[in-house]
Amino acid sequence: MGLTMVAPAHTPVLVEEVIKALDVQPGGRYIDGTVGGGGHARAILEHSQPGGQLLGIDADPAAIKLARARLAIYAGSILLINESFANLQAICYKHDFLPVHGILFDLGLSSFQLEGESRGFSFRHDAPLDMRFNPAQKITAADIVDTYSEAELARLIRTYGEEGFSQRIAHRIVQERPIKGTFHLARLVEQAIGGRRGRIHPATRTFQALRIAVNQELENLESALAQAIDLLGFEGRLVVISYHSLEDRIVKQFMRRESQDCICPPGTPACVCGHIARLRLVQKKVVTPSLVEVQANPRSRSARLRVAERIINQDEHYNIVERLCSAVPAKDNAWRQPNLLKKLRQVFLAA
């Protein structure tokens, strides 16, 4: 059976903190790059009325269907697209949705994905080892566990799951192939590690690693972050909620790098990179859920929120105007004449 479109109820994580971090305003234009069950999207739309607009993106077609039903009251203010956020810029250009006042990426799995019984995201139910966000994707988790070499499996589980017993787990998987489903894999991992250690199931990291690999999550995140900057208007906010150290490290390093003018290696006598800051860190410390929220929604316990704000320097102002001038036909290409552009640059530098 496929995913049900009713229960379980979806509880968005850090919802009040997200609204504050995005600085949601009436009439604003926002992107939810991982719309999921629509919890954050609903809150953004509520706070951006009247006139607010939201572009909701999700790679999972079931999530889009669910969000469309839950957000029906805002049908005139929302556009839902079944795509990967790795194609963020192309989606925005196609639908003329830019610049925007804020972009949100909530990188966690939705409740309906975790509790669904058909795609094997969790070992709560015995299901095929699928783990694809979009059924149109080619590679499944079963393809990986049944065809990768022992060395490749160990490397994947160690890299994407940060699992110290990756070699033992990979060896056990290869011995038992083909793997019949989620229960079979979870049992093998537990046997390889030697039983439970602590409150987290021993297969958790292995399942995380397989899901990340199947959906190319880290590569897509890096791509989406880079694209997001160019879509934000002046003082637009970029907000990301991550749930494990691999994601959070990428987000933290990206925001830190883009908030600095020079990123040359330490000890370089003079700057040769030419890098110019395009973000300002709104909060240097990561935002985490309150004890009250964790008690009400235990899945929020590992959430980490980071936020940065778009800034535009004088050179970038000039380059934007130059691109606009070059894109608009003018008599004798007057706006494109070097002397006029030089004067225009002087105006910006004097501002």
C-alpha positions in Angstrom: 0.0 0.0 0.0 1.1 3.6 -0.6 1.3 6.4 1.8 -1.9 7.5 3.5 -2.8 11.2 3.0 -4.5 11.6 6.4 -2.7 10.6 9.7 -0.2 11.0 11.1 -0.5 14.7 12.0 2.5 16.8 11.1 4.1 18.9 13.7 6.6 21.5 12.3 9.8 22.0 14.2 10.9 25.3 15.6 8.0 27.0 13.9 8.0 30.2 16.0 11.8 30.5 15.6 11.4 30.0 11.8 8.9 32.9 11.6 11.2 35.2 13.6 14.3 34.1 11.7 12.7 34.8 8.3 11.3 38.1 9.6 8.1 37.3 7.8 6.2 40.4 6.8 2.8 41.0 5.2 3.0 41.0 1.4 6.3 39.1 1.4 7.4 36.5 -1.0 8.9 33.3 0.4 10.2 29.9 -0.6 9.8 26.7 1.4 12.3 24.5 -0.3 11.2 21.4 1.6 7.5 21.9 2.0 6.8 18.4 3.4 3.6 18.3 5.3 3.1 22.0 5.0 3.5 23.0 8.6 6.1 25.7 8.1 4.4 26.9 4.9 1.1 27.4 6.7 2.8 29.5 9.4 4.6 31.6 6.8 1.4 32.2 4.9 -0.5 33.1 8.0 2.1 35.7 9.0 2.6 37.1 5.5 -1.1 38.0 4.9 -2.4 40.1 3.3 -0.6 39.7 0.0 2.0 37.1 1.0 3.1 34.5 -1.6 4.9 31.2 -1.1 6.6 28.8 -3.5 6.7 25.3 -2.0 9.1 22.7 -3.4 9.5 19.1 -2.5 11.1 16.1 -4.3 8.4 13.8 -2.9 5.2 13.8 -5.0 3.3 12.5 -1.9 4.4 15.5 0.1 3.1 17.9 -2.6 -0.2 16.1 -2.7 -0.5 16.3 1.1 0.6 20.0 1.3 -1.9 20.9 -1.4 -4.7 19.5 0.6 -3.6 21.0 3.9 -2.9 24.5 2.4 -6.1 24.6 0.3 -7.3 27.7 2.1 -4.2 29.5 0.7 -4.6 28.2 -2.9 -4.5 31.7 -4.4 -1.2 32.5 -2.6 0.8 29.4 -3.0 2.6 27.6 -5.8 3.6 23.9 -5.2 6.3 22.3 -7.3 7.3 18.6 -7.3 11.1 19.0 -7.8 14.3 18.8 -6.0 15.6 22.0 -4.4 18.8 21.3 -6.3 17.0 22.9 -9.2 15.9 25.9 -7.1 17.1 28.7 -9.4 15.6 27.1 -12.5 12.3 26.7 -10.8 12.2 30.4 -9.7 13.1 31.7 -13.1 10.6 29.5 -14.8 7.8 30.7 -12.5 9.1 34.3 -12.3 9.4 34.0 -8.5 12.3 36.2 -7.6 13.7 38.1 -5.8 12.3 36.8 -2.5 12.2 37.9 1.1 13.1 34.6 2.6 14.1 31.0 1.9 13.6 28.1 4.3 15.2 24.6 4.1 13.9 22.1 6.7 16.1 19.1 6.1 14.3 16.6 8.3 12.0 13.8 7.1 8.2 14.5 7.6 6.2 12.3 10.0 4.3 10.7 7.1 7.5 9.7 5.4 8.9 8.1 8.6 5.7 6.3 9.4 4.9 5.3 5.9 4.9 1.5 5.3 6.0 1.4 1.6 9.4 3.1 1.2 11.6 1.9 4.0 12.8 5.2 5.5 12.4 3.7 8.9 12.7 0.2 10.5 9.4 0.7 12.5 7.7 -1.3 9.7 9.0 -4.1 7.5 9.2 -2.6 4.0 11.3 -2.8 0.8 14.6 -0.9 1.0 13.5 1.9 -1.3 14.3 5.2 0.4 13.8 7.4 -2.7 12.1 10.8 -2.1 10.8 10.6 -5.7 9.8 7.2 -7.2 11.2 8.4 -10.5 14.8 8.3 -9.2 16.7 5.3 -10.5 18.8 4.0 -7.6 17.2 2.5 -4.4 18.7 1.5 -1.1 18.2 -2.1 -2.1 20.4 -1.5 -5.2 23.2 -0.2 -3.0 23.2 -2.9 -0.3 22.8 -5.7 -2.9 25.4 -4.6 -5.5 28.1 -2.4 -3.8 31.3 -4.0 -2.9 32.1 -4.5 0.8 34.7 -1.6 0.6 32.2 0.7 -1.0 29.5 -0.1 1.5 31.9 0.5 4.4 33.0 3.8 3.0 29.4 4.9 2.4 28.2 4.0 5.9 31.2 5.6 7.5 31.0 8.8 5.4 27.3 9.4 5.4 26.4 7.7 8.7 29.5 8.6 10.7 29.3 5.0 11.9 32.4 3.6 13.7 31.4 0.0 13.0 31.0 0.5 9.2 33.4 -2.3 8.2 31.6 -4.9 10.4 28.2 -3.8 9.1 29.4 -3.9 5.5 30.9 -7.4 5.9 27.7 -8.7 7.5 25.5 -7.2 4.7 27.7 -8.8 2.0 27.5 -12.2 3.8 23.7 -12.1 3.9 22.8 -10.7 0.5 20.2 -10.2 -0.9 18.7 -8.1 1.8 15.0 -8.7 2.0 13.8 -5.5 3.7 14.1 -3.0 6.5 13.7 -5.6 9.3 16.3 -7.8 7.8 18.8 -4.9 7.4 18.2 -3.6 10.9 18.7 -7.1 12.4 22.0 -7.5 10.5 23.3 -4.2 11.7 22.4 -5.0 15.3 24.2 -8.3 15.0 27.2 -6.7 13.5 27.5 -4.2 16.2 26.8 -6.6 19.0 23.3 -5.5 20.2 21.9 -2.2 21.4 24.1 0.4 23.0 22.1 3.4 24.4 18.7 4.6 23.5 19.3 5.0 19.7 18.8 1.9 17.6 22.1 0.6 16.2 20.7 0.7 12.7 19.9 4.4 12.8 23.2 5.6 11.3 23.2 3.0 8.6 19.7 3.9 7.5 20.7 7.6 7.5 23.7 6.8 5.3 21.7 4.9 2.7 19.0 7.5 2.5 21.6 10.3 2.0 23.3 8.3 -0.7 20.1 7.4 -2.5 18.9 11.0 -2.6 22.3 12.7 -3.0 21.2 14.9 -0.1 24.5 16.5 0.8 25.4 17.4 -2.9 21.9 18.8 -3.4 22.1 20.9 -0.2 25.4 22.5 -1.3 23.9 23.3 -4.7 20.7 24.7 -3.2 22.6 27.0 -0.7 24.7 28.5 -3.5 21.6 29.2 -5.6 19.6 30.6 -2.7 21.9 33.6 -2.3 21.2 34.9 -5.8 17.4 34.6 -5.3 17.3 36.7 -2.1 16.6 40.4 -2.3 18.4 42.9 -0.1 18.0 41.9 3.6 16.3 38.7 2.6 16.8 35.8 5.0 18.2 32.3 4.5 17.0 29.9 7.2 18.1 26.2 7.4 17.1 23.5 9.9 19.5 20.5 10.0 19.3 17.3 12.0 22.7 15.7 11.9 26.3 17.0 11.9 27.0 16.4 8.2 24.2 18.8 7.2 24.9 21.3 9.9 28.6 21.4 9.0 27.8 22.2 5.4 25.3 25.0 6.4 27.6 26.4 9.1 30.7 26.5 6.8 28.7 28.0 3.9 27.2 30.8 5.9 30.5 31.6 7.6 32.3 31.6 4.2 29.7 33.8 2.5 29.8 36.3 5.4 33.5 37.0 4.9 35.2 39.3 2.3 38.4 37.3 2.0 38.6 33.5 2.2 42.2 33.1 1.3 44.1 30.5 3.3 45.7 31.8 6.6 49.1 33.3 6.0 48.4 34.5 2.5 50.3 37.9 2.3 47.5 39.6 0.3 44.1 38.7 -0.8 44.0 36.9 -4.1 40.6 35.3 -4.0 38.5 38.4 -4.7 35.7 37.0 -2.6 33.1 39.5 -1.4 30.7 38.9 1.5 27.1 38.4 0.5 25.6 37.3 3.8 25.5 38.6 7.3 25.1 36.2 10.2 21.9 37.1 12.0 22.7 34.9 15.0 26.2 33.4 15.5 24.9 30.8 17.8 22.8 27.9 16.5 19.1 27.9 17.6 17.8 24.7 19.2 14.4 23.6 20.4 13.3 24.4 23.9 12.8 21.6 26.5 9.1 22.1 26.2 9.1 21.5 22.4 11.4 18.4 22.8 9.0 16.9 25.3 6.0 17.6 23.1 7.8 16.5 19.9 10.8 14.2 20.6 11.8 14.2 16.9 12.7 17.9 17.3 15.6 17.1 19.7 18.3 17.1 17.1 17.1 20.1 15.2 19.6 23.0 14.6 18.5 26.3 13.0 20.9 28.7 11.4 20.0 32.1 9.8 21.8 34.6 7.6 20.8 37.8 5.9 21.5 38.9 2.3 23.7 42.0 1.9 24.7 43.8 -1.3 27.9 45.8 -1.5 28.7 48.7 -3.8 30.3 46.6 -6.5 27.4 44.2 -6.6 25.0 47.1 -6.9 26.9 48.3 -9.9 27.1 44.9 -11.5 23.3 44.4 -11.1 22.6 47.7 -12.7 25.1 46.9 -15.5 23.4 43.6 -16.2 20.0 45.3 -16.3 21.3 48.0 -18.6 22.8 45.4 -20.9 19.5 43.4 -21.0 17.4 46.4 -22.0 17.6 47.6 -25.7 18.7 51.2 -25.9 19.3 53.6 -28.8 22.8 53.2 -30.0 23.5 51.0 -27.0 23.9 54.2 -25.0 23.7 52.5 -21.6 26.4 50.1 -22.6 28.9 52.7 -23.5 32.1 52.4 -21.4 32.1 56.1 -20.3 28.5 56.0 -19.1 29.1 52.8 -17.2 32.2 54.3 -15.7 30.2 57.3 -14.5 27.5 55.0 -13.1 30.2 53.1 -11.2 31.5 56.3 -9.7 28.0 57.2 -8.5 27.7 53.9 -6.7 31.2 54.1 -5.1 30.4 57.6 -3.9 27.1 56.5 -2.3 
